[in-house]
């Protein structure tokens, strides 16, 4: 049976609390034990050195007297004695016969005898040779063992408390994580059912992983909602705007069928082809807009904007001259190469020039300019035509948005939409400004 994410998180919290407490208590146990052993070693070393100094100065009998007086009343854990060569006690406090090997040792822990209480408890001791005998100093480790048993009891209690606290913390954590995930799941389920307006609420101010996930999900839903809204607009507008050319297609086709005069029939067929071309241009433009909104950034390349503008100017210069317009190009020096989708940006620039040639021809002049702005490059087309009033500029950027002054010119109202889609793909924007007179259409692309 697979556990849920919240259950696994709860178990992880329990395990972490348990392990952390075990490590902490184990460290305390080890530190206390080592500290007690080190203190015993220092005490026995000092006592052994003091008694050995008495033997060297005064001999064996004064040493025996010192050994008998070395044990304070009530201190039953202290071991101090003089042993003969077989380990038998000659004076002091020790087992009647010590069974540990008799050789000089700095500090060692062992049982001093095989029977009785001496065989049940460890003793930390030091052996020093004194002539043919041995000086034994040590201390039984009963106190240390009692401390160890107390710590082991605390360890068992800590394990129990760790389990209880871990379960509590795990449940709280699982509840918190589950609530955050449920909010995200609720928004996703609503989106699956068609409600794209809901967003995931960010709780921690965008600093934790859940908020970063929520921000990305909200951005994705915002883009999907915008695309769906634009799709509805495209569907409605396309159906509306195609109605007239399709009606004209049908009318001219019927007229061509019934026309008896070949000249009249040829004229009708020519109009039929023109209407067909208009419909095809509208459909092609819609496809290009959709393609520009879904293109991958992997297809971006490093492009020199000055070279790109000069290349497009070479193509449109003759077209403008043929239309009787003055076409000039200005490129600011020092423009750095930028990463962009070359084909789509070229299409956007040519659309700007086409609009200027189509709607601003009355001004007699068109300028293509490339320059630098803070954090971006600007590519703009300026004309001296009638321009667009500030109140109408938002409408001009909508799909199939055509101003009243442009109704008499062929087109579908999608050129500006394509340019704006290309700008959005590059995290840039399209701006319309007044040229006094005329229009400035400016494409800003971040560097």
N, C-alpha and C positions, 0 to 999 in steps of 0.2 A: 504494500500500500504506500503510495507516494504521499508525502506530507506537503501541506500547503506552504507557501513562502512565509506567511506569518508564523506558522508552527515551527518551521526551521529556524527562523530568527529567534523565537522564544527559547528553543533548545540551545541555540548558540549562546544566548545571554546567560542561561543557567550554567552551561559548561564554563564560560569565561569567569563567572562569579566563583564557581567551585574551584577551578584551577588557581585563580588568583589568591583565594584564601588558603588553599593548600600550600602554595608556594610561600606565602607570607608566614604561616605558622611553622612550616619546615625550616625557613630561614631563622626564625626566632629560636627554634629548638636547637639547630646546629650552632648558632652563635652563643647561646647560653651554655651548651655543653662544652664547646671549645674554650670559652672564657673561664669556666669553672676548672677545667683541666689545667689551663695555663696558670691560674692562681695557685692551684695545688702544687704544680711543678716549682713555681717560684718559692713557695713556702718551704717545701721539702729541701730544695737546694740550699736555701739560706740556713735552715736548721742543721743540715748535714755538714755544711762548711763550718758552722760554729762549734759543733761537737768534735769534729775532726781537729780543729785548732786546739781544743782542750787536750785531746789525746797527745798531740805532738808536743805540747808544752809541759804537761804534768803527768802523762802516763795513763795506764789502763784503769787504776782504781779511781782517780778523780773523774775519769770519763764515766765509769759505772755509776758514781754518785750523781753526776749530771744527767745521765739517762733516766735514772729513777725520778729525778725532780723535774724532768722536761714536760711531763704530761700534766696539764692543769686539771683540777678537780672537775668532774663532769664531762670532760672531753673524751668520750669513749672511742672516737674515730681516729685518734692520733696513734700511730704506730712508731715506737722508737725502742731499739733493743740492741744488745751485743750478742752476736751468734758465734758459736765455735765453728770449726772447719766442717762439721757435718750438718750445720744448720740448726743445732739445738740452741735454745734461748739460754743465755748466761745471766742476763740482767735486762730489765726494762719491760715493755709491754709489746707482746707479739705472740704468735702461736708457739706452743711448747717446742714444736719442730717445724721449721720452715722448709717447704718442699720445692721452692723455686730454685733454679740453678744459681750457684754461688759464684758470681763473677761481677766485676765492677761494671755498673750500669749507671748512666746519668739519670734517667727517669723511665719507668716502665710500669705498665698496668697489667696485673694478673691476680690470680688467687694465691694467697701465701701458703695455704695448706689444702689438703684434699678432703678433710672431714670437718664437721662442725660448722659454725657460722663463718669461719675463715674460708671455707670452701664454697660459700654461697654468694659472697660479695667480692667485687673487684677492689683492689687496693693499688693506689699509685705509690710506688716506692723507689728509693735510691739505695744501692749497696756500695759501700766503700770498704776496702781492705784496711784493717788495723793490725799489723803484725800477722799472726797466724789466725786471727779472728776477723769478724766482719761487723761493720756498723750498719744497721738497718734503720732508715727513717722513711716514714710513709703516712698515708691517711686513707682510711677506707672511704669508698665513694658512695656511701649510702645516701648522703645529702644530694649529691648530683643525680643519683638514680631516682630519688624522690622527686626532684625537680623535673626530670625527664618524664616520669609517670604523670605529673601534673600537666606538663605540656602536651603529652599524648592525650590526656583527657580533654584538654582545651582544643586539641586538634579534632577529636571526634565531635565536640560541640560546634567547632567552626564548620565542619563539614555539614552538619545538620542545618546550622544557620545559613550557610552558603546555598544549600538546596532551597530553603524557604525563601531567602532573599532573591535568589536567582529565578525561582518560579514567579515571584511577584514582579521583579524587574522585566522578566521575559513577557509576562502577560501585558504589562504596561507598554512595553516596546512594540509588541505585536499589535496591540490595539491602536497605537499611534501610527505605525506603518500601514496597518490595514485601512485605517481611515483615510490616509493620504492616497493610497492606491485606489481605494473605492471612489474617491472624488475624481481621480483621473479616468478610471474605468467608466464612471457615469457619463463623463463628457464624451468619451469615445463611443459609448453605446448610443448616446443621443445623436452624435454625428452619423452613426450607421443607420439610424432611423430617419435621417434627413434634416435634423435640427443642427445647423452649422453655426448658430449664434452663441452657443454656450462656450464658456472658457473655463480653464482650470484656475482656481484661486491660488495665488502664491502666498504662503504662510510665513516663511522665514525671510522675506525680503529679498529673495533671489540668491541666497548664499549657500543653500544646501542642494544636494543632487536632485531632490524631488522638485524644487523650484526651477532648477535648470531644465529638467525634463518638461515641466509645465510650460515654461517659456517657449521651448522649441515646439511643443505640441500646439500651443496657442498660435504661434506664428504660422505653423502649417495649416491649422484650421482657418486662420484669417486669409491665407492665400487661396485655399480651396473655396472658401465662401466667396471671395472676390471673383475667382474664375467661374464659379457657378452662376453668380449674378451676371457676369459678362456673357456667359453662354446663353442665359435667358434673353439678355438684351440682343445678342447676335441672332438668336433664333427668331425673336419677334421682329427685329428690324430687318433681317434678311428676308423673312416672309413678306413683310410690308413693302420693302424696296424692290423685291423681285416681281411683285405683282404687276407693276406698271410696265417694265420691259417685256415680261412674258405676255402681257395682254397685247402690247404693240407687236410682238413677234407673231402672235396668232392672227391679229388683224392683217398684217402685211403678208403673211403666208396665204390667208384667204384671198386677199386682193391679187396676189401673184397667180393663184390658181385660176381665178375667174377672168383675169385680164386677157383680152384677145390680142391686143397690140403688143408685139415683141419688145418694143422700146419701153412701154409702160411696165411690162413684166420684168425686164432687166432692172429698171429703177426700183421696183418693189423688192427684188431679190438682193440688190445692193443694200437697201435699208434693213432687210432681214439679217444680212451678215453684220451690219453695224450694231444692231441690237444684240445679236449673239455674242459679239466681241465684248460688249458692255457687261453682259451677264457673266462671261468667262472671267473678265477682269475682277469683278466683285468676288467671285468664288475663289480666285487665285489669291486675292488680297487677304481674305479670311483665313485661308490655309497658311499664308506666310505669317500672319499675326499669331496663330496658334503655334506654329513651329518656333517662332522667336520666344514664346513664353515657356516652352518646354525644352529648349536646347540645353545641353550639358556644358558646364564651365570647363570641362576637359578639352573642349574644342577651341578655347581661347588661345591666341598666339600673341607674341610680342610684335607690335606693329608701330611703325614710325608715323605719327599722325600727319606730319608735314608732307611726307611722301604720298600718303593716302589722299590728302586733300588735293595735292598737285595732280595726281593721277585722275581724279574725278573731274577736276577743272579742265584738263586737256580734252575730256570727252564732251563736256557741256559747253565749252567755249564756242565751237562752231554752231551748235544749236541755238545759242543765244544770239549770235551774230546774224544768223539766218532769220531770226524773229525780229531783228532790228533793235536789239537790246545791247546795252553796254554791260559786259560781264567782266568783273575784276576779282582778283584773288589776293588776299593778304594773309601771310603766315608769320606769326611772331617767331623770332629766332630763339634757339635753345630749347625747343619742345622735346621732352624726353619720350622715348618709346614706352608704350603702355600695353598691358595685356587686354585684348578684346577679341570679339568675334568679328573678323574682318568682313565677311560677306554681309552680315546683318547690319553692321555700322555703315558699310558702303551703301546698302539699300536705303537706310534711314537718311543719309546725306542726299542721295539722289532724289528721294521723295521731297525733301525740303526744297531742293532746287526746282523740281517739277512744279511744286505749289507756287513758288515765287514766279516762275515763268508763266504759269497759267493765270494766277490771280493778281500778280503785280506787274504785268507787262505794260500797263498804262503809265507806269512811272518812268519807264525807259532805262532803268539801271538795276542790276542785281549784283550783289557782292557776296562772295564766299570767304569767310574769315576763320582762321584757326588761331587760338591763343591759349594762355595759361591763366588759371584762377587758383586760389588757395586749395590745394589738395585735389585739383581736377584740371582737365583740359576742356576747352570750350570750342565747339564747332558750330558756327552760326551762319545763317543765310539772311541777308538784308535786302529788302526791295523798297521801292518808292511808290507802291500801289496804294489802294484805299485802306489797307491794314484791317485789323479786327478790333472792335471796341472792347474795352476791358471787361464789360459785362458779358460779352459773348465768347470769351476765350475758353471758358470751361466747357461750353457747349461744343466748340470746335474740336475739342480733344476727345469727345465721346465717340463711340463707334457709330457709324452712319450719321454722325452729326454734321449737317450741312447748313450753312447760314443762308439766309434769303438771297444774299448777293451772289451766292455760288450756285443757285439752282439752275441757272441757264448754261453752266459749263458742265461738260461730261465728267462723271466721277461717281464714286460710291460713298464718299465720306469716311474712308478707312485709312487714308494716308497718314494723318496725324496719329491715329491709334497705333499704327505699326511703329512709328517713330518712338512714341511713348513706351511701347512694349520693349523695344530694343534698349532704351535708356534704363528701364526698370531691370532688365536682365543684367545690366552692368552696374546696378546699384546707383544709377545716376537719375537724371530727370530732364524733362523737356520744358522749356520756358518760352512763353510768348511775350514780347515786349513791343513798345511803341517806337517806331523809327522816325516819327515826326517829319514828313508823312511816311507811311508804309509800315511794314511789319518786320520785326526781328524774331526769327525762330532760332532758339539757342539750345543746343544739345550739350549737356554737362556730363562728362564721364570721369569718375574718380580715378586718380592715378594709382 
